[in-house]
Amino acid sequence: MIYQVIIPESLYDELKEVSEYYESKEVNLGLTFILNWENAMDELKRNPLHYQKKVSSLEL
């Protein structure tokens, strides 16, 4: 079975906003946040059955 991670376009605006907030608190914290998020998405793609399936309210 092939799985797909669907990321709404609006999420990227939120990620940028959160990253900028973290960066305002500590240098490179925003970058660290983004890198951790990207690593989590890569892990999800490699091992999709390791995680519980969630349906966003956006999909309903």
Secondary structure as GFF3:
##gff-version 3
##sequence-region A 1 60
A	DSSP	alpha_helix	9	25	.	.	.	ID=ss1
A	DSSP	alpha_helix	29	46	.	.	.	ID=ss2
A	DSSP	three_ten_helix	48	50	.	.	.	ID=ss3
A	DSSP	three_ten_helix	57	59	.	.	.	ID=ss4
###
